[in-house]
Amino acid sequence: MSISKDVYSAGPFKSIFAQAVKVDNTLYISGQVGIKADGTPGADIVEQTQLAYANILKVLNQYGASAHNIVDETWFTTNMKDLMKQSDAVFSTRGEFYEGAAEVCQTVVEVNALVMPGLLLEIKCVAKL
């Protein structure tokens, strides 16, 4: 059985993977990382969280959606201790993105490495449209 997919590809890796795939009214957003416009990682996990959420918002905007459409997110971090040490600032950034209480399922996982050196966090989401 085949399914109909609406694929959104952008950025430097657009020939390798999609930024998002929409199936019916569900949007699957690939992991977004905290890189600046020049391709370098943000200075720390707080800035990288802000940048990752900004990238997620760009994808959501392609479908006329907002952070309120997100129902599930997975965070991948290379250093859980650092994340927890800065959790007030990191989760304050998350709260700003969701404009208050996030009504979103969340999983946080520690991994060995992300796609490029210097990255500390990657956020993958599922949204309902």
BALOBA-1460 file (C-alpha; in Angstrom, 3 decimals):
// residues 129
<rec num="1" residu="m" x="0.000" y="0.000" z="0.000"/>
<rec num="2" residu="s" x="1.426" y="3.364" z="-0.944"/>
<rec num="3" residu="i" x="0.782" y="6.581" z="0.931"/>
<rec num="4" residu="s" x="0.715" y="10.146" z="-0.258"/>
<rec num="5" residu="k" x="3.579" y="12.251" z="1.127"/>
<rec num="6" residu="d" x="4.155" y="15.992" z="0.966"/>
<rec num="7" residu="v" x="7.930" y="16.393" z="1.350"/>
<rec num="8" residu="y" x="9.642" y="19.640" z="2.357"/>
<rec num="9" residu="s" x="13.383" y="19.790" z="1.686"/>
<rec num="10" residu="a" x="15.565" y="22.814" z="2.373"/>
<rec num="11" residu="g" x="18.995" y="23.789" z="3.567"/>
<rec num="12" residu="p" x="22.434" y="22.371" z="2.905"/>
<rec num="13" residu="f" x="21.353" y="18.740" z="3.284"/>
<rec num="14" residu="k" x="18.197" y="18.898" z="1.138"/>
<rec num="15" residu="s" x="19.513" y="16.280" z="-1.286"/>
<rec num="16" residu="i" x="20.142" y="13.856" z="1.596"/>
<rec num="17" residu="f" x="16.975" y="14.095" z="3.724"/>
<rec num="18" residu="a" x="13.715" y="15.983" z="4.053"/>
<rec num="19" residu="q" x="13.210" y="18.660" z="6.693"/>
<rec num="20" residu="a" x="9.659" y="17.386" z="7.044"/>
<rec num="21" residu="v" x="7.235" y="14.869" z="5.609"/>
<rec num="22" residu="k" x="3.471" y="15.409" z="5.824"/>
<rec num="23" residu="v" x="1.193" y="12.390" z="5.682"/>
<rec num="24" residu="d" x="-2.518" y="13.176" z="5.951"/>
<rec num="25" residu="n" x="-2.736" y="15.691" z="8.822"/>
<rec num="26" residu="t" x="0.490" y="14.642" z="10.544"/>
<rec num="27" residu="l" x="3.792" y="16.449" z="10.040"/>
<rec num="28" residu="y" x="7.018" y="14.617" z="10.883"/>
<rec num="29" residu="i" x="9.858" y="17.115" z="11.360"/>
<rec num="30" residu="s" x="13.426" y="15.875" z="11.058"/>
<rec num="31" residu="g" x="15.784" y="16.621" z="13.910"/>
<rec num="32" residu="q" x="16.681" y="20.306" z="13.912"/>
<rec num="33" residu="v" x="19.999" y="21.464" z="15.319"/>
<rec num="34" residu="g" x="21.281" y="24.713" z="16.759"/>
<rec num="35" residu="i" x="23.363" y="26.152" z="13.960"/>
<rec num="36" residu="k" x="23.693" y="29.795" z="12.964"/>
<rec num="37" residu="a" x="23.162" y="31.128" z="9.430"/>
<rec num="38" residu="d" x="26.905" y="30.743" z="8.760"/>
<rec num="39" residu="g" x="26.679" y="27.006" z="9.547"/>
<rec num="40" residu="t" x="28.474" y="27.129" z="12.895"/>
<rec num="41" residu="p" x="26.958" y="25.745" z="16.101"/>
<rec num="42" residu="g" x="25.558" y="28.067" z="18.743"/>
<rec num="43" residu="a" x="27.934" y="28.918" z="21.590"/>
<rec num="44" residu="d" x="26.258" y="26.759" z="24.240"/>
<rec num="45" residu="i" x="23.283" y="24.476" z="24.808"/>
<rec num="46" residu="v" x="20.947" y="27.410" z="25.553"/>
<rec num="47" residu="e" x="21.740" y="29.186" z="22.282"/>
<rec num="48" residu="q" x="21.575" y="25.891" z="20.393"/>
<rec num="49" residu="t" x="18.122" y="25.232" z="21.874"/>
<rec num="50" residu="q" x="16.957" y="28.674" z="20.700"/>
<rec num="51" residu="l" x="18.354" y="28.077" z="17.213"/>
<rec num="52" residu="a" x="16.874" y="24.572" z="16.942"/>
<rec num="53" residu="y" x="13.429" y="25.877" z="17.870"/>
<rec num="54" residu="a" x="13.818" y="28.716" z="15.337"/>
<rec num="55" residu="n" x="14.543" y="26.092" z="12.671"/>
<rec num="56" residu="i" x="11.505" y="24.060" z="13.754"/>
<rec num="57" residu="l" x="9.361" y="27.179" z="13.454"/>
<rec num="58" residu="k" x="10.581" y="27.732" z="9.881"/>
<rec num="59" residu="v" x="9.437" y="24.213" z="8.968"/>
<rec num="60" residu="l" x="6.079" y="24.651" z="10.718"/>
<rec num="61" residu="n" x="5.530" y="27.943" z="8.877"/>
<rec num="62" residu="q" x="5.824" y="26.087" z="5.555"/>
<rec num="63" residu="y" x="2.585" y="24.319" z="6.505"/>
<rec num="64" residu="g" x="0.788" y="27.268" z="8.105"/>
<rec num="65" residu="a" x="1.374" y="25.765" z="11.544"/>
<rec num="66" residu="s" x="2.854" y="26.958" z="14.825"/>
<rec num="67" residu="a" x="4.393" y="25.476" z="17.957"/>
<rec num="68" residu="h" x="0.859" y="24.778" z="19.190"/>
<rec num="69" residu="n" x="0.538" y="22.070" z="16.517"/>
<rec num="70" residu="i" x="3.391" y="20.010" z="18.004"/>
<rec num="71" residu="v" x="2.245" y="16.955" z="19.946"/>
<rec num="72" residu="d" x="5.532" y="15.112" z="20.485"/>
<rec num="73" residu="e" x="9.201" y="16.008" z="20.593"/>
<rec num="74" residu="t" x="12.419" y="14.099" z="21.131"/>
<rec num="75" residu="w" x="15.600" y="15.795" z="22.269"/>
<rec num="76" residu="f" x="18.966" y="14.228" z="21.579"/>
<rec num="77" residu="t" x="21.800" y="15.659" z="23.668"/>
<rec num="78" residu="t" x="25.486" y="14.820" z="23.739"/>
<rec num="79" residu="n" x="25.789" y="15.772" z="27.406"/>
<rec num="80" residu="m" x="22.866" y="15.083" z="29.754"/>
<rec num="81" residu="k" x="24.768" y="16.479" z="32.761"/>
<rec num="82" residu="d" x="25.325" y="19.811" z="31.004"/>
<rec num="83" residu="l" x="21.689" y="19.908" z="29.909"/>
<rec num="84" residu="m" x="20.484" y="19.293" z="33.461"/>
<rec num="85" residu="k" x="22.977" y="21.802" z="34.878"/>
<rec num="86" residu="q" x="21.481" y="24.464" z="32.616"/>
<rec num="87" residu="s" x="17.937" y="23.107" z="32.722"/>
<rec num="88" residu="d" x="16.363" y="26.335" z="34.029"/>
<rec num="89" residu="a" x="17.627" y="28.337" z="31.045"/>
<rec num="90" residu="v" x="17.057" y="25.543" z="28.524"/>
<rec num="91" residu="f" x="13.504" y="24.813" z="29.638"/>
<rec num="92" residu="s" x="12.777" y="28.549" z="29.866"/>
<rec num="93" residu="t" x="13.667" y="28.683" z="26.158"/>
<rec num="94" residu="r" x="11.316" y="25.757" z="25.561"/>
<rec num="95" residu="g" x="8.560" y="27.563" z="27.491"/>
<rec num="96" residu="e" x="9.028" y="30.686" z="25.365"/>
<rec num="97" residu="f" x="8.756" y="28.602" z="22.193"/>
<rec num="98" residu="y" x="5.468" y="27.086" z="23.361"/>
<rec num="99" residu="e" x="4.260" y="30.429" z="24.777"/>
<rec num="100" residu="g" x="3.714" y="29.012" z="28.253"/>
<rec num="101" residu="a" x="2.911" y="25.498" z="29.358"/>
<rec num="102" residu="a" x="3.900" y="23.026" z="26.667"/>
<rec num="103" residu="e" x="1.172" y="20.476" z="26.076"/>
<rec num="104" residu="v" x="3.655" y="18.234" z="24.328"/>
<rec num="105" residu="c" x="5.029" y="14.763" z="25.015"/>
<rec num="106" residu="q" x="8.796" y="14.903" z="25.406"/>
<rec num="107" residu="t" x="11.630" y="12.399" z="25.480"/>
<rec num="108" residu="v" x="15.235" y="13.375" z="26.211"/>
<rec num="109" residu="v" x="18.000" y="10.976" z="25.202"/>
<rec num="110" residu="e" x="21.777" y="11.187" z="25.521"/>
<rec num="111" residu="v" x="23.750" y="10.186" z="22.427"/>
<rec num="112" residu="n" x="27.457" y="9.872" z="21.621"/>
<rec num="113" residu="a" x="27.510" y="12.467" z="18.865"/>
<rec num="114" residu="l" x="25.362" y="14.463" z="16.483"/>
<rec num="115" residu="v" x="25.843" y="15.156" z="12.773"/>
<rec num="116" residu="m" x="28.684" y="17.672" z="13.176"/>
<rec num="117" residu="p" x="31.252" y="18.531" z="15.849"/>
<rec num="118" residu="g" x="30.170" y="21.118" z="18.394"/>
<rec num="119" residu="l" x="26.477" y="20.274" z="18.301"/>
<rec num="120" residu="l" x="25.006" y="19.653" z="21.743"/>
<rec num="121" residu="l" x="21.296" y="19.230" z="20.986"/>
<rec num="122" residu="e" x="18.933" y="18.077" z="18.245"/>
<rec num="123" residu="i" x="15.127" y="18.319" z="18.441"/>
<rec num="124" residu="k" x="12.792" y="16.102" z="16.393"/>
<rec num="125" residu="c" x="9.016" y="16.778" z="16.395"/>
<rec num="126" residu="v" x="5.655" y="15.462" z="15.299"/>
<rec num="127" residu="a" x="2.856" y="17.961" z="14.682"/>
<rec num="128" residu="k" x="-0.839" y="17.584" z="13.906"/>
<rec num="129" residu="l" x="-2.214" y="19.961" z="11.306"/>
